[in-house]
């Protein structure tokens, strides 16, 4: 699971830089703009989007299924916030901009700057994963006792599902011609449900033995 998350995250960042190179080439050489913008749109749809979806879903399941938690460590919470911004910007801004650029055969500087920002954000997230700076958040302590919350590790079956889900999504997306991260999203929902049930079971009072 960790391996898949790292590989797809690095691939996401590498493809963001590849988009930058294509868009820069199209902006500096107008004659190559039609081919460069079309290729950038193709790379974004066929390669970058599936890797971004896989990186995000595996990262969320790792946070929700391990003792790190999603909101208990400052560095994990920061990565989560950045990932949400990246997904929104990638889906609703960058992808639509690349589609428009491919239709008009014009590569503007705004799109190139966006790809650099995306690659930079991913590099910063990689640093957060290694350095793990900051402290625990206020959600890391039990409100009643004030003691640190001990988060349980999810069953191995959840991680197996979360690994297979994006692989199936990529295969389906390749067949239909556009990203379909349905199973990846369901694996994240499953991780949320498993974590909530585990926390409720842990918080339930132990019946007295008479």
N, C-alpha and C positions, 0 to 999 in steps of 0.2 A: 504494500500500500504506500509506504513512504517512498519506495523506488519509483512507482508510477507518478506520484505527486511531483517528485524532483524532476524526472525526465520531462514531463509535460510542462512544468513551469519554465525550465530552461528552453524547451522548444518554443514556448509562447514568446519568451524574450527574444530569442534568435529570429523568429519570424517577424516580430515587430521591427527589428533592425533591418531585415530583408525588405520589408515594406518601405522603410525610410530610404534605402538605397534605390529602389525602383522609382519612388516618387521624386527623389532628388534628380535622378537621371532624366525623368520625364520633364521636370521643371527647367533643367539647364540645357536640354536638347529638345526643342519643340518638335523636331521631326520624329523623335522616338516616343513622344507623349502618348499616342494611341496604343502602342504595344505595351508601354510601361504601365499605364493605368489599367489596361485590361488584365495584365498579369498580376498587378497588385490586388485587384478585386478577386481574381481567381485564387491567389494564395490566401487571402483573408477568409474566403468562404470555405475552401476545401481543406486548408491546413490549420490556419491560426485559430479560427473559431472552435473547431473540435478540441484542440489542445487547451485552449483557454477554459472551455467548459469542463474538461477533465481535471485540469489543475485546480479549478475552483471547487468542484464537487469532492474530490479526494481530500483537499485541504480542510473542507468543512467537516467531512466525516472523521478525519483524524482528530480534529479539535473536539468534536462531540462524542467521539468514541474512546478517548483516552483521558488520562488524568490531567492533561493540560487544560481542558475545557475551552469553551469559545469566548467567554467574557471574564475569565478568572485571572488570566495573565495579560499584562498590559501589551506585550509584544504580539500576542495572538490576536487580541482585540484590534490592535492597529492594523495587522495584516488583513483581518476580516473587513474592516472599514475600507481599506484601500482596494481590496478585491471587489467589493460592491461598486465602488466608483468606477473601477476599470471595466467591469462587465457592462455597466450602464453606458459608459462612454464608448466602449467597443461596439455594442449592439446598436445603439440609437444615434451615435454620432459618427464614429469612424467607418463602420460598415456602410451606412447610408451615404456618407461622403465618398467612399471609394466606388460605390455603385454609380453615383452621379458623375464622378470623374471619369469612369470607364465609358459612360454614355456620351459625355462631352469631349472626351479625349484631351482633357486638360488637367494637369497636375499642379494644384495650388500649394503654396508654402504652408498653409494651415494644416493640411493633412500630414505633411512631412513632420511638422512640429509635434503633432499628436502622437505619431508613432515613436518619436524620440522620448516623449513624456511617458508613454506606456512602457517602453523598455527600461527607462530610468526607475519607474515605480516598481517594476519587477526586480530590478537589481537591488533596490532598497529593501524589498521584502525578503530577498535572499539573505541580505545582511542581518535582518531581524531574526531570521531562523537560526543563524549561526551564533550571533552575539547574545540573543535573548535579553535585551536590556530592559530596564524598568522593574517595577515591582508588581505585587499582586493588586488587583482592583478590589473595590469594596464588596463585590459579589463573591470574593474568595473566602469570606468568613460567614459563618452561620449567624443570622440576625438574632437568634435567641440566646445562644451560648457564647458567641464571639470567637469561637474556635475555627481554625481553618477547615474549609469544606474538603472532604476527601472524595474525589470523583472516581467512580468505578470505571473499569475498562469494559467496553462492550464485548459481546460474544464474537468469536472468530468468524461466525457465519455472516455477521454484518459487514466485516471488512472484505470477505470474499465476494459478497454481492456488490459492494461499492467498487471493487476492482473490475468485475465483469460488466457492470452496468454501462460505464462509458465506452468500453470496447464494443459492446453491442450497438450503442448509440452511434458510434463512428461508422460501423458497418452499415447501419440503416441510413445514416445521413449520406454516405457515399452512394448508396443505391438510389435515393430519391433526389439527390442533387443539392441539398441544403442541410445545415446542422439541425439535428433533432435530439436535444439532450433530455428527453423525457425520463428515461430510466435513471440517469444521473441525478435528476431532481428528486425522483422517488427515493433514491438511496439516501439523500440528505434528509428527506422527511422521515424515513425509517430511523435514521440516527437520532433525530430529535425525539421521536416516540420512545425509542429504547432508553435514551438518557433520562427522559422525564419519568418513565416507569421505575428505573433504577433508583433515582433520587427519592421518589415517593416511597419505595420499599425500604430505603435506608432511613428515611425520616419517620416511618411508622413505629409507634411504640411497641416494645417487646412485651408480650403478655406475661404477667407474673405467674410463677410456678408455685402451686400450693402443695 
